[in-house]
Amino acid sequence: MRLTWKDALATVAAGVNVAVYVAFTQGADVPIVDSVRGATGTILLLGLVGGCMLSAAPEEYERKGSYMAVASALGGIALLAGVVGLIAASELALAVLFYATIALWLMATVRHALAPAKTEVLR
């Protein structure tokens, strides 16, 4: 496989996630991301855009293996942490959401970059 425009867009979303998290942890006076709930909501939304909307085709999900197990577990952890962060305004939940989201992006990007190219069958 090779990197596509979807990977580039997901990388932009991951970069914005990093900027939001750094701005929050540094106490930047930036609207929306200056609170735990605002930063959590922003990272959760960017994770949904960068991860879910730009994810692989449905047939990719049919493959079983450790990659899908780890990615599914991380995705579940990220979603749970995002919900907890929004409800409880928990900085720990925000950190878990951020690191899980970045781990998912990194796993997917490395997998796409290193996987062999698909061969198309002409009919």
Rosetta constraint file for C-alpha pairs under 8 A:
AtomPair CA 1 CA 112 HARMONIC 5.53 0.50
AtomPair CA 1 CA 113 HARMONIC 6.44 0.50
AtomPair CA 1 CA 114 HARMONIC 7.00 0.50
AtomPair CA 1 CA 115 HARMONIC 4.97 0.50
AtomPair CA 1 CA 116 HARMONIC 4.98 0.50
AtomPair CA 1 CA 117 HARMONIC 3.78 0.50
AtomPair CA 1 CA 118 HARMONIC 5.95 0.50
AtomPair CA 2 CA 112 HARMONIC 5.67 0.50
AtomPair CA 2 CA 113 HARMONIC 5.22 0.50
AtomPair CA 2 CA 114 HARMONIC 7.50 0.50
AtomPair CA 2 CA 115 HARMONIC 7.34 0.50
AtomPair CA 2 CA 116 HARMONIC 7.82 0.50
AtomPair CA 2 CA 117 HARMONIC 6.48 0.50
AtomPair CA 3 CA 7 HARMONIC 5.87 0.50
AtomPair CA 3 CA 8 HARMONIC 7.66 0.50
AtomPair CA 3 CA 109 HARMONIC 7.48 0.50
AtomPair CA 3 CA 112 HARMONIC 5.90 0.50
AtomPair CA 3 CA 113 HARMONIC 5.67 0.50
AtomPair CA 4 CA 8 HARMONIC 6.58 0.50
AtomPair CA 5 CA 9 HARMONIC 6.18 0.50
AtomPair CA 6 CA 10 HARMONIC 6.07 0.50
AtomPair CA 6 CA 54 HARMONIC 5.83 0.50
AtomPair CA 7 CA 11 HARMONIC 6.05 0.50
AtomPair CA 7 CA 54 HARMONIC 7.85 0.50
AtomPair CA 7 CA 109 HARMONIC 6.60 0.50
AtomPair CA 8 CA 12 HARMONIC 6.34 0.50
AtomPair CA 9 CA 13 HARMONIC 6.32 0.50
AtomPair CA 9 CA 50 HARMONIC 7.03 0.50
AtomPair CA 10 CA 14 HARMONIC 6.14 0.50
AtomPair CA 10 CA 49 HARMONIC 7.89 0.50
AtomPair CA 10 CA 50 HARMONIC 4.49 0.50
AtomPair CA 10 CA 51 HARMONIC 6.97 0.50
AtomPair CA 10 CA 54 HARMONIC 7.03 0.50
AtomPair CA 10 CA 105 HARMONIC 7.22 0.50
AtomPair CA 11 CA 15 HARMONIC 6.07 0.50
AtomPair CA 11 CA 50 HARMONIC 7.77 0.50
AtomPair CA 11 CA 105 HARMONIC 7.43 0.50
AtomPair CA 12 CA 16 HARMONIC 6.24 0.50
AtomPair CA 13 CA 17 HARMONIC 6.19 0.50
AtomPair CA 13 CA 46 HARMONIC 5.89 0.50
AtomPair CA 13 CA 47 HARMONIC 7.36 0.50
AtomPair CA 13 CA 49 HARMONIC 7.67 0.50
AtomPair CA 13 CA 50 HARMONIC 5.63 0.50
AtomPair CA 14 CA 18 HARMONIC 6.30 0.50
AtomPair CA 14 CA 46 HARMONIC 7.67 0.50
AtomPair CA 14 CA 47 HARMONIC 7.71 0.50
AtomPair CA 14 CA 50 HARMONIC 7.28 0.50
AtomPair CA 14 CA 101 HARMONIC 7.87 0.50
AtomPair CA 14 CA 102 HARMONIC 6.46 0.50
AtomPair CA 14 CA 105 HARMONIC 6.96 0.50
AtomPair CA 15 CA 19 HARMONIC 6.28 0.50
AtomPair CA 16 CA 20 HARMONIC 6.07 0.50
AtomPair CA 16 CA 46 HARMONIC 7.96 0.50
AtomPair CA 17 CA 21 HARMONIC 6.10 0.50
AtomPair CA 17 CA 42 HARMONIC 7.84 0.50
AtomPair CA 17 CA 43 HARMONIC 5.59 0.50
AtomPair CA 17 CA 46 HARMONIC 6.93 0.50
AtomPair CA 17 CA 98 HARMONIC 7.31 0.50
AtomPair CA 18 CA 22 HARMONIC 6.01 0.50
AtomPair CA 18 CA 98 HARMONIC 7.95 0.50
AtomPair CA 19 CA 23 HARMONIC 5.97 0.50
AtomPair CA 20 CA 24 HARMONIC 6.14 0.50
AtomPair CA 20 CA 33 HARMONIC 6.45 0.50
AtomPair CA 20 CA 39 HARMONIC 6.54 0.50
AtomPair CA 20 CA 42 HARMONIC 7.71 0.50
AtomPair CA 20 CA 43 HARMONIC 7.35 0.50
AtomPair CA 21 CA 25 HARMONIC 6.11 0.50
AtomPair CA 21 CA 39 HARMONIC 6.89 0.50
AtomPair CA 21 CA 43 HARMONIC 7.92 0.50
AtomPair CA 21 CA 98 HARMONIC 7.25 0.50
AtomPair CA 22 CA 26 HARMONIC 5.97 0.50
AtomPair CA 23 CA 27 HARMONIC 6.21 0.50
AtomPair CA 23 CA 28 HARMONIC 5.11 0.50
AtomPair CA 23 CA 30 HARMONIC 7.55 0.50
AtomPair CA 23 CA 33 HARMONIC 7.27 0.50
AtomPair CA 23 CA 34 HARMONIC 7.64 0.50
AtomPair CA 24 CA 28 HARMONIC 6.03 0.50
AtomPair CA 24 CA 33 HARMONIC 5.94 0.50
AtomPair CA 24 CA 34 HARMONIC 5.63 0.50
AtomPair CA 24 CA 35 HARMONIC 7.22 0.50
AtomPair CA 24 CA 36 HARMONIC 7.71 0.50
AtomPair CA 24 CA 39 HARMONIC 6.75 0.50
AtomPair CA 27 CA 34 HARMONIC 6.66 0.50
AtomPair CA 28 CA 34 HARMONIC 6.39 0.50
AtomPair CA 29 CA 34 HARMONIC 5.78 0.50
AtomPair CA 30 CA 34 HARMONIC 5.49 0.50
AtomPair CA 32 CA 38 HARMONIC 4.78 0.50
AtomPair CA 32 CA 39 HARMONIC 6.71 0.50
AtomPair CA 33 CA 37 HARMONIC 7.86 0.50
AtomPair CA 33 CA 38 HARMONIC 4.81 0.50
AtomPair CA 33 CA 39 HARMONIC 4.28 0.50
AtomPair CA 33 CA 42 HARMONIC 7.32 0.50
AtomPair CA 34 CA 38 HARMONIC 6.76 0.50
AtomPair CA 34 CA 39 HARMONIC 6.88 0.50
AtomPair CA 35 CA 39 HARMONIC 6.12 0.50
AtomPair CA 36 CA 40 HARMONIC 5.92 0.50
AtomPair CA 36 CA 85 HARMONIC 7.17 0.50
AtomPair CA 36 CA 86 HARMONIC 7.70 0.50
AtomPair CA 36 CA 89 HARMONIC 5.35 0.50
AtomPair CA 36 CA 90 HARMONIC 6.73 0.50
AtomPair CA 36 CA 91 HARMONIC 6.22 0.50
AtomPair CA 36 CA 94 HARMONIC 7.07 0.50
AtomPair CA 37 CA 41 HARMONIC 5.95 0.50
AtomPair CA 37 CA 85 HARMONIC 6.35 0.50
AtomPair CA 37 CA 86 HARMONIC 5.00 0.50
AtomPair CA 37 CA 87 HARMONIC 7.82 0.50
AtomPair CA 37 CA 89 HARMONIC 5.37 0.50
AtomPair CA 38 CA 42 HARMONIC 6.12 0.50
AtomPair CA 39 CA 43 HARMONIC 6.11 0.50
AtomPair CA 39 CA 94 HARMONIC 7.57 0.50
AtomPair CA 40 CA 44 HARMONIC 5.91 0.50
AtomPair CA 40 CA 82 HARMONIC 6.14 0.50
AtomPair CA 40 CA 85 HARMONIC 6.05 0.50
AtomPair CA 40 CA 86 HARMONIC 6.31 0.50
AtomPair CA 40 CA 94 HARMONIC 5.55 0.50
AtomPair CA 40 CA 97 HARMONIC 7.63 0.50
AtomPair CA 41 CA 45 HARMONIC 5.98 0.50
AtomPair CA 41 CA 82 HARMONIC 7.29 0.50
AtomPair CA 41 CA 86 HARMONIC 6.71 0.50
AtomPair CA 42 CA 46 HARMONIC 6.12 0.50
AtomPair CA 43 CA 47 HARMONIC 5.89 0.50
AtomPair CA 43 CA 97 HARMONIC 7.64 0.50
AtomPair CA 43 CA 98 HARMONIC 6.84 0.50
AtomPair CA 44 CA 48 HARMONIC 6.19 0.50
AtomPair CA 44 CA 79 HARMONIC 7.57 0.50
AtomPair CA 44 CA 82 HARMONIC 6.01 0.50
AtomPair CA 44 CA 97 HARMONIC 7.45 0.50
AtomPair CA 45 CA 49 HARMONIC 6.27 0.50
AtomPair CA 46 CA 50 HARMONIC 5.79 0.50
AtomPair CA 47 CA 51 HARMONIC 5.41 0.50
AtomPair CA 47 CA 52 HARMONIC 7.41 0.50
AtomPair CA 47 CA 101 HARMONIC 6.20 0.50
AtomPair CA 48 CA 52 HARMONIC 5.00 0.50
AtomPair CA 48 CA 53 HARMONIC 6.59 0.50
AtomPair CA 49 CA 53 HARMONIC 5.05 0.50
AtomPair CA 49 CA 54 HARMONIC 6.72 0.50
AtomPair CA 50 CA 54 HARMONIC 5.72 0.50
AtomPair CA 50 CA 55 HARMONIC 7.75 0.50
AtomPair CA 51 CA 55 HARMONIC 5.59 0.50
AtomPair CA 51 CA 104 HARMONIC 7.85 0.50
AtomPair CA 51 CA 105 HARMONIC 7.27 0.50
AtomPair CA 56 CA 60 HARMONIC 6.00 0.50
AtomPair CA 56 CA 61 HARMONIC 7.54 0.50
AtomPair CA 57 CA 61 HARMONIC 7.38 0.50
AtomPair CA 58 CA 62 HARMONIC 7.16 0.50
AtomPair CA 59 CA 63 HARMONIC 7.52 0.50
AtomPair CA 61 CA 68 HARMONIC 7.53 0.50
AtomPair CA 63 CA 68 HARMONIC 7.62 0.50
AtomPair CA 64 CA 68 HARMONIC 6.37 0.50
AtomPair CA 64 CA 69 HARMONIC 7.81 0.50
AtomPair CA 65 CA 69 HARMONIC 6.40 0.50
AtomPair CA 66 CA 70 HARMONIC 6.04 0.50
AtomPair CA 67 CA 71 HARMONIC 6.00 0.50
AtomPair CA 68 CA 72 HARMONIC 5.84 0.50
AtomPair CA 69 CA 73 HARMONIC 6.12 0.50
AtomPair CA 70 CA 74 HARMONIC 6.07 0.50
AtomPair CA 71 CA 75 HARMONIC 5.99 0.50
AtomPair CA 71 CA 104 HARMONIC 6.40 0.50
AtomPair CA 71 CA 107 HARMONIC 7.99 0.50
AtomPair CA 72 CA 76 HARMONIC 6.13 0.50
AtomPair CA 73 CA 77 HARMONIC 6.14 0.50
AtomPair CA 74 CA 78 HARMONIC 6.02 0.50
AtomPair CA 74 CA 100 HARMONIC 5.82 0.50
AtomPair CA 74 CA 101 HARMONIC 7.78 0.50
AtomPair CA 74 CA 103 HARMONIC 7.95 0.50
AtomPair CA 74 CA 104 HARMONIC 6.88 0.50
AtomPair CA 75 CA 79 HARMONIC 6.17 0.50
AtomPair CA 75 CA 100 HARMONIC 7.27 0.50
AtomPair CA 75 CA 101 HARMONIC 7.56 0.50
AtomPair CA 75 CA 104 HARMONIC 7.42 0.50
AtomPair CA 76 CA 80 HARMONIC 6.10 0.50
AtomPair CA 77 CA 81 HARMONIC 5.97 0.50
AtomPair CA 77 CA 96 HARMONIC 7.84 0.50
AtomPair CA 77 CA 97 HARMONIC 7.41 0.50
AtomPair CA 77 CA 100 HARMONIC 7.17 0.50
AtomPair CA 78 CA 82 HARMONIC 6.01 0.50
AtomPair CA 78 CA 96 HARMONIC 6.80 0.50
AtomPair CA 78 CA 97 HARMONIC 4.62 0.50
AtomPair CA 78 CA 98 HARMONIC 7.71 0.50
AtomPair CA 78 CA 100 HARMONIC 5.57 0.50
AtomPair CA 78 CA 101 HARMONIC 6.43 0.50
AtomPair CA 79 CA 83 HARMONIC 6.26 0.50
AtomPair CA 79 CA 97 HARMONIC 7.30 0.50
AtomPair CA 80 CA 84 HARMONIC 6.16 0.50
AtomPair CA 81 CA 85 HARMONIC 5.86 0.50
AtomPair CA 81 CA 93 HARMONIC 4.77 0.50
AtomPair CA 81 CA 94 HARMONIC 6.69 0.50
AtomPair CA 81 CA 96 HARMONIC 6.21 0.50
AtomPair CA 81 CA 97 HARMONIC 5.32 0.50
AtomPair CA 82 CA 86 HARMONIC 6.15 0.50
AtomPair CA 82 CA 93 HARMONIC 6.62 0.50
AtomPair CA 82 CA 94 HARMONIC 6.68 0.50
AtomPair CA 82 CA 97 HARMONIC 5.79 0.50
AtomPair CA 83 CA 87 HARMONIC 6.17 0.50
AtomPair CA 84 CA 88 HARMONIC 5.65 0.50
AtomPair CA 84 CA 89 HARMONIC 7.32 0.50
AtomPair CA 84 CA 90 HARMONIC 6.96 0.50
AtomPair CA 84 CA 93 HARMONIC 6.26 0.50
AtomPair CA 85 CA 89 HARMONIC 4.81 0.50
AtomPair CA 85 CA 90 HARMONIC 4.83 0.50
AtomPair CA 85 CA 91 HARMONIC 6.98 0.50
AtomPair CA 85 CA 92 HARMONIC 7.85 0.50
AtomPair CA 85 CA 93 HARMONIC 4.99 0.50
AtomPair CA 85 CA 94 HARMONIC 5.61 0.50
AtomPair CA 86 CA 90 HARMONIC 7.64 0.50
AtomPair CA 90 CA 94 HARMONIC 6.36 0.50
AtomPair CA 91 CA 95 HARMONIC 6.21 0.50
AtomPair CA 92 CA 96 HARMONIC 6.24 0.50
AtomPair CA 93 CA 97 HARMONIC 6.06 0.50
AtomPair CA 94 CA 98 HARMONIC 6.11 0.50
AtomPair CA 95 CA 99 HARMONIC 6.15 0.50
AtomPair CA 96 CA 100 HARMONIC 5.94 0.50
AtomPair CA 97 CA 101 HARMONIC 6.01 0.50
AtomPair CA 98 CA 102 HARMONIC 6.23 0.50
AtomPair CA 99 CA 103 HARMONIC 5.99 0.50
AtomPair CA 100 CA 104 HARMONIC 6.15 0.50
AtomPair CA 101 CA 105 HARMONIC 6.29 0.50
AtomPair CA 102 CA 106 HARMONIC 6.08 0.50
AtomPair CA 103 CA 107 HARMONIC 6.04 0.50
AtomPair CA 104 CA 108 HARMONIC 6.15 0.50
AtomPair CA 105 CA 109 HARMONIC 6.06 0.50
AtomPair CA 106 CA 110 HARMONIC 6.05 0.50
AtomPair CA 107 CA 111 HARMONIC 6.02 0.50
AtomPair CA 108 CA 112 HARMONIC 6.05 0.50
AtomPair CA 109 CA 113 HARMONIC 6.06 0.50
AtomPair CA 110 CA 114 HARMONIC 6.03 0.50
AtomPair CA 111 CA 115 HARMONIC 5.70 0.50
